[in-house]
Structures are given as C-alpha cells and as structure tokens.
Amino acid sequence: MQLADNLVSIQARMAAACGRVGRDPAGVQLMAVSKGQPPAMVRAAADLGLTLFGENKVQEGKAKVSMSPGRLHWHLIGHLQTNKCRDAVHFFELIQSVDSLHLAEEIDKAAARVGKRMPVLLEVNIAGESSKFGLRPEVLVEEMLKINALKRVEIHGLMTLAPWTPDTEKVRPLFRRLRELKLACEEALGATLPHLSMGMSGDFEVAVEEGATIVRIGTALFGPRGRAGAAGVGMGDPAKEG
Ligand SMILES: *Cc1c(COP(=O)(O)O)cnc(C)c1O
C-alpha cells in the first residue's frame, strides 16, 4: 500500500537525518497533515500507528476530529480567525499557529469560558514574507512575554513555515534562526520550551538536522491533496474557511 511505503520511507529519512547530527530519533515527532484528505485516509494512517495529526482549517478539522478514533492527537496548524477560537479550543489539543497577541487574547478568553488551559506554539514569519502569517522575529521575545502573561494560554514552543525552494540548503539558516529564537525565548522566560515545529514534505530532513521536534508532513505521506478529499466529507469550499 502506497501510504505504508511512504511512511516507511519518511521514517527512514528522519532517522538518517537524526543520525547525521547525533540526535535520538525519539525526539522528533512525525505529524500527519491530513488537510484535503478524507477521514478514511486518517483512519488508514492511524492504523499504521500514526497518532499526531494536523489540520489547517477549523471547519475541515473539526469534522475529521469528530469522525476519527479517540486516541489521536490533533493540532491546528493554519491561520486562525478570532471568531473561530471557541471551536479551535474545543476540537484541538494544541494550536500551532498563534500569530498575534490579539489572537492569543481571544484564545485566552475562549479557554477561560470552558475552564481549560490551551497549549500553543507561536508562529514566526521567519523569512519576513508578506504572503505569510506569523510574528516578526524582531518582536518575538517581547510579544511572547505578553502572551505568556495570559492565564489560559500555555506556550510550548515555536513554529514556522519556510519559503518553498528546490534547494533545501537555502532554508537551513532559517531553521537555525528559529532554534536560536527559541533559545532567546527560553532565556527571557527562565524556562525551557519543548517544541520546534518546522519542516514539511520538501524540507523535513534539513529541519530535523537543525533541531525540529515536530515535522509536519502532508503530500510526502498521503500524496497530492485536492478539493476532492475535502469535498468528500461535505465541507464546502476549503478556500473560504480559516
Ligand atoms: C499543508 C501544510 C503542511 C504540509 O505540507 P506538505 O508540503 O504537504 O508536507 C505543513 N504545515 C502547514 C502549516 C501546512 O499548512
């Protein structure tokens, strides 16, 4: 089966990347990014032993979370609109895409309403691309301290999306920068942050070499995604959701 073969190959490449830099492979989690894939695909991946899943839209994610085996862990990895914080807090175990203080404040309120604390990662716009969301590296520590003061939001680390490039060596300095930013945050907090979420299908090996603790992989695992996958579970136009 294609999915099983893809998984074996990704795991071997992750292990080889760990080997090159002397890391323990147990320190890197493989997140299956199931956006654009039907719930049957999630079940097939879960049957192969995958437990961590990522969705980039609240609407699409909540439908799949509800239809999937209960032992799976779901993270939101896409931009979150403030009017969807309630659902995001309810359906996801962690929100990786906190990209502003304002959003963090809304998550804090939504979490307070249901009496829980919400684990989050702060998304950093590491290359300063105008097309991407994320906190600017220059203001990260300052914003992080304000977000950390919110009672219901727990910061667990940083996340980034590198620019796409066929030459993955070009993204190495960006991943390295994110790791350094995590150190700066840890110093300011006086506490360690467990997670660095970086690396996707095209660049996960470099990310692992540079210290990723979560790699987020969609197409290399599931193959190409499309409207078909999302439409199959009756979710309307994915482009309009957030
Ligand atoms: C889609 C997506 C991924 C996975 O991308 P692939 O290139 O298919 O592996 C990872 N992270 C985020 C935030 C995404 O939206």
Ligand as a Chemical Component Dictionary entry (heavy atoms), coordinates in Angstrom:
data_LIG
# 
_chem_comp.id                   LIG 
_chem_comp.type                 NON-POLYMER 
_chem_comp.pdbx_formal_charge   0 
_chem_comp.three_letter_code    LIG 
# 
loop_
_chem_comp_atom.comp_id 
_chem_comp_atom.atom_id 
_chem_comp_atom.alt_atom_id 
_chem_comp_atom.type_symbol 
_chem_comp_atom.charge 
_chem_comp_atom.model_Cartn_x 
_chem_comp_atom.model_Cartn_y 
_chem_comp_atom.model_Cartn_z 
_chem_comp_atom.pdbx_ordinal 
LIG C1 C1 C 0 -0.051 21.925 4.329 1  
LIG C2 C2 C 0 0.829  22.234 5.464 2  
LIG C3 C3 C 0 1.908  21.384 5.775 3  
LIG C4 C4 C 0 2.265  20.150 4.972 4  
LIG O1 O1 O 0 2.686  20.479 3.706 5  
LIG P1 P1 P 0 3.306  19.368 2.726 6  
LIG O2 O2 O 0 4.204  20.134 1.849 7  
LIG O3 O3 O 0 2.154  18.758 2.014 8  
LIG O4 O4 O 0 4.021  18.373 3.567 9  
LIG C5 C5 C 0 2.683  21.724 6.874 10 
LIG N1 N1 N 0 2.423  22.815 7.626 11 
LIG C6 C6 C 0 1.402  23.641 7.352 12 
LIG C7 C7 C 0 1.165  24.832 8.222 13 
LIG C8 C8 C 0 0.571  23.389 6.270 14 
LIG O5 O5 O 0 -0.453 24.226 6.006 15 
# 
loop_
_chem_comp_bond.comp_id 
_chem_comp_bond.atom_id_1 
_chem_comp_bond.atom_id_2 
_chem_comp_bond.value_order 
_chem_comp_bond.pdbx_ordinal 
LIG C1 C2 SING 1  
LIG C2 C3 SING 2  
LIG C2 C8 DOUB 3  
LIG C3 C4 SING 4  
LIG C3 C5 DOUB 5  
LIG C4 O1 SING 6  
LIG O1 P1 SING 7  
LIG P1 O2 DOUB 8  
LIG P1 O3 SING 9  
LIG P1 O4 SING 10 
LIG C5 N1 SING 11 
LIG N1 C6 DOUB 12 
LIG C6 C7 SING 13 
LIG C6 C8 SING 14 
LIG C8 O5 SING 15 
# 
